């Protein structure tokens, strides 16, 4: 995302670069560590000093995105950038990081823009959901086959991903869109009466929030600001994998995001809880399980 709503997309296309800012006004060349956590440790205090009203959640997101653009992306990686008109420019990273002060996006990478523009309306539903994030960066590597077909001017195909972690394929298929449904209907959910999905400058940033062990499905905060909630969808995976994943996310929140006086809790959401999950949760007093129910009706009108 090149500026809010793709504000700088056309400039970047014309001048051959992608970039970011996040209020960090210095050359980062000597401080782009291989480990993004070391980068965050150094620059989160700088970010918070510049924006004292921001919280650690916003600071971690900003610095993590900045590191990804400046260091995490590798030469040859393909990037899709929305231009704010329902289209995506497609480019290939062509240089390492460089700093150009002034303008809106001083932290830059050169890009070779391809002679192709992808229409959002032509993407598969799954790819539209994944590229619809308002965050600066999101990874869409799992849709590489579909994106390659766009680049090569072939008809797009829906990508079906398989994983040895998936224990119940039918449950996985059912829950693919549950996260988006929850976000869109948050205020009508029971959880939404006590918690809000994290927002930054009026935009949701708590969906697929990045951590050092992977993206958190939903990151929320209680109405009284005392509890940060990690929500993980089971997605048909084995119970042991889901328990381990949410505990790692909660550990990240505890170590990196909690403000003084706050605590972290977790919720796993799935179609049903098997005996393994129940046993594990019986000794995890800060993690709860929520079962979802689908009610589908046809009404003659």
N, C-alpha and C positions, 0 to 999 in steps of 0.2 A: 504494500500500500504506500504509494508515493505521496505522502501528505494526506490530510483528512479528505476522504471521498475522492482520492486521486488528484488532488489539487495540482501537483507538480508533474503529473504523468506526461503531458505533452512536451514540457520543457525537457524532461529526461529523455524522451524519445528523440527529440531534435538534437540534443547535445551528447547523446550516447552514454548515459550513466544511470545508475540508481543511487539513492542516498537516504540519509536520515539525519536527525538533529537531536531531539530529546534534551535540548538545553545545555549540552556539553560543548563548551567552546574552547577546545584545545585539540591539538594534533594527537591522535591516539596511536601513532605508528609504533612507539616503543612499549606500549602497554597492552597490546592485543595478545594476551596469554592464550595458550592452547586450551586451558581449562576456563570455561566461561564463569565458573564460580569465583575464580581469582579476580577476574575482571569486575564482576558484580561487587565483590568485597571492596574494591578500590573506588568504584564510581557510584555506588548507591549513596554513600554519604555526600558526595558532590552534588548528586541529583537532589537529594533531600535538602541540602543547604540552599540550593537555588529555588526549590519549590517547597518551602517549609509546611505548606498546608497538605502536601501529598503524604500518603501512607506508604509503608514498606511494600505492600502489594503492588502499588503503582510503580514504585521505584524499581522493584525486581523485574517487572514486566518491561519497563522502558530500557533498562540496562541490558537485559537479556536479548531483547530485539536488536539493540544497537550492536552488541557483540556478534549476533548472527549475521547481520548485514556486512559488518566490517571484517569478520574473521571466519565465521561458521560456514558461509557460502564459499564454495571452492570454484576455481577457474574451470569453466566448462559446464557448470551447473545451469540449468534452464530455470528462468523466472517468468512468472505470469504477473502482470501489473494492470489492475483495472484503471480505466481512464475516466470513470464517472459517467460514461454514456452507454453502459451495458456491454462494453467490449474489454478485451484483455490484450495488451501488447505482450509479445513473447520475445524474450531476449536471452542471450548467453553471457554469463559472467566472463569478462575478458581481461581483468587485471586484479592485482591485489589492492588493498585499501590505499586511498590517498585523501588528503585533507585540503579542501578549498574553502577558506573562510569567506563569509558573506553569502547572501542568498538564503534560501529556505532549507537546503539539504547539504551541509558542508562536508559530511562524512560520506565518502563516495567510493563506488567501484565502477570501472568502465564496463559497458555492456555493448555487445554486438546485437542490435535489434534485428530479428528475423522479418522477412517480408510476409508476415502472416498476422492476422488479427482474429482472435477467437471470440465469437458471439456467445455471450452468457446463455442466451436462449437455446443454443444448440448443444450445450453441455448436458451430460447425464444428470439426473437428479442428485445423485451422490456427490458428483464433482461440484455442482452448484452449491450444495450445502457446505462443502469443505472450503470453497473459495469465497464463501459469503461472510467469512469472519471479518469483523471490523478491526481486528488486531493488525499491527504492522506486518507481521510475518506469520505464515502457517505453512506446514509441510504437506505437500500433496504428492509425494513420491509414489504412493500406492496407486495413483491414477496415471502413471507414466505411459502405459499402453494407450489409453484414450488420448492423452495429450500428444503423443507421437503421431496418432492418426490425424489429428488436427494439423499438425505441422506439415505432414506429408500429404495434406489435402484429401485424406481418405474419410470415409463416413465414420463418425464416432461410434464406438461400441461401449455398452455398459461393462464396467470392469467388476468381476467378482473375485474378491480376495479370499484365500484360504490360509488357515494357520493351524498348527498342531495344538495351539492353546484352546481352540474352539472345541468344546465338548458336546454342545448341542447346536448343530447348524440351524435348525428351525427356530430355536430361541434367538440365536444371533440375528437371523433375518428379521424376526419380529421387532427386535430392539434397535435396529440400525437407525431408525428415525425417532426413537423415543427421546433422545437427548434434545433434539430440535423442538419436538412437541412440548417438552417440559419447559424449555426456555421461553417459547412463544406464549405458553399458557400459565406461566409461573404464578401470577397473582391469584389464579383460581385453584391452585394446589394447596393442600394442607401445609406443606413445608413453606410455601410462599407467605403464609400468615405470620411466620416467625422469623423468616430469613429473607434477605435480598441478595440477588446475584451481584457480585462486585461490578461496580460501574466506575468509569474514569471519564471525567468531563462529559457526563451525560450519556456515555456509550458503554455497552456491556463489554467487560473484559474478562469476566469470570467463566466464560465457556471456553473449554480447551486451554486453560491457563497453563503456561509452560512451567515445568519443574525440572530438576536435574535427573529425574528418573522417568520422564515422559509427561505428556500433557494431562492435566487434571480435567475430568469430564466437566464438572461444574464446581466452582469455588464461590461460596456464599458467606454472608456475614449476618449475624443476628440483628434484629431491630435495635437492640440496646448496645450494639457494637462490641460485645464482650466475648462472643464466640465466633470463630471462623469454622465453617463447615465444608468438608470435602465430600463430594458426592461422586460415587463411582458406579457405573452401570455394569451389571454382571456380563451381559452380552454373550451368554451361552458358554462362558469360560468355566474351567474347573474351579471349584470353590477355593482351593489352596492358592491358586494364582491370584484370584481376586482379593483375598484377604491380605496376601503379601503386598500386592500393588497399593491398596488403599493405605496400609500401614506405612509404606515408603513415602507416599504423598503426604500423609499426616506428619511424618517425621520432618519432611522438608518444610512444611508450613510452620511447625514448632520451632525449627532452627533458624528459619530465614524470614518469616513473615509476621509472626506474632508481635503485637505491640504490648507494652507493659499492662498487666491486668487482663489479658486475653487468654483464652484456651482454645484448643482445637478438638473438634469432634468429627465423626465420619458417618456416612450413610451409604449402604450398598442397596441398589435397587435391582430387582430381578423378578422373573415370573414366579419362582418358588425357591424356597430355601431347603436344600437337602441336609442330611444328617451331619455331613462334614462341616457345612457352613454353620449350622446351629451349634455344634460343639465348639468351633473356633470362637464364635461370637459370645459364647457363655463366659469366656474369660477376657473378652475385649469390651470392657464396660463403657468405653467412649465411642463404640461403633454400633450402629443399629441397622437392621434390615427392613426395608420397605418392599412389599409385594405390590406389583401393579396389576390392574384388572382391566381388560378390554371389554367394552359393552358396545356391540355393533347391532344396529337395528335398521330394518327397511320399513318405512311407513308409507302406505299408499296415500296419495294426495289427489 
